[in-house]
């Protein structure tokens, strides 16, 4: 994924790089999510889900900052 980002970043804007990176991720995850519909929204530990979501948001902010500056 990072190699693709580096190749696109040479010729494209920041918004295009971010969109393409996340579009590829969504395309890879969608078939798995559709296959396991019953397990998709089963949350047994909501605290860990919120912690994971917060850490992902922080990681995305760092990724955006690295691409921007």
C-alpha positions in Angstrom: 0.0 0.0 0.0 2.8 2.4 0.8 4.5 1.7 -2.5 1.4 2.5 -4.4 1.1 5.8 -2.3 4.7 6.7 -3.2 4.2 6.1 -6.9 1.0 8.1 -7.0 2.4 10.9 -4.9 5.0 11.9 -7.5 2.4 13.0 -10.0 -0.9 13.6 -8.1 -2.2 16.0 -5.5 -2.6 15.1 -1.8 -6.3 14.6 -2.1 -5.9 12.2 -5.0 -3.3 10.2 -3.0 -5.5 9.9 0.0 -8.6 9.0 -2.0 -6.8 6.3 -4.0 -5.2 4.8 -0.9 -8.6 4.5 0.9 -10.5 3.4 -2.2 -8.1 0.4 -2.6 -8.6 -0.5 1.1 -12.4 -0.4 0.8 -12.3 -2.5 -2.3 -10.2 -5.1 -0.5 -12.4 -5.2 2.6 -15.8 -5.1 1.0 -15.9 -8.8 -0.2 -14.8 -10.0 3.2 -17.5 -7.9 5.0 -20.2 -9.0 2.6 -19.3 -12.7 3.1 -19.6 -12.4 7.0 -22.7 -10.3 7.3 -23.8 -11.8 10.7 -20.4 -11.2 12.3 -19.9 -7.7 10.9 -21.8 -5.8 13.6 -21.4 -8.2 16.5 -19.5 -6.1 19.1 -18.6 -8.0 22.3 -16.2 -5.4 23.7 -17.3 -1.9 22.8 -14.5 -0.2 24.8 -11.8 -1.9 22.7 -13.8 -0.9 19.5 -13.8 2.7 20.6 -10.1 2.5 21.5 -9.2 1.0 18.2 -11.3 3.7 16.4 -9.5 6.5 18.3 -6.1 5.0 17.5 -7.0 4.7 13.8 -8.1 8.3 13.7 -4.8 9.3 15.2 -2.9 7.2 12.7 -4.8 8.7 9.8 -4.0 12.2 11.2 -0.3 11.3 11.3 -0.4 9.9 7.8 -2.1 13.1 6.5 0.5 15.2 8.3 3.4 13.2 6.8 2.0 13.6 3.3 1.3 17.2 3.7 4.6 18.4 5.3 
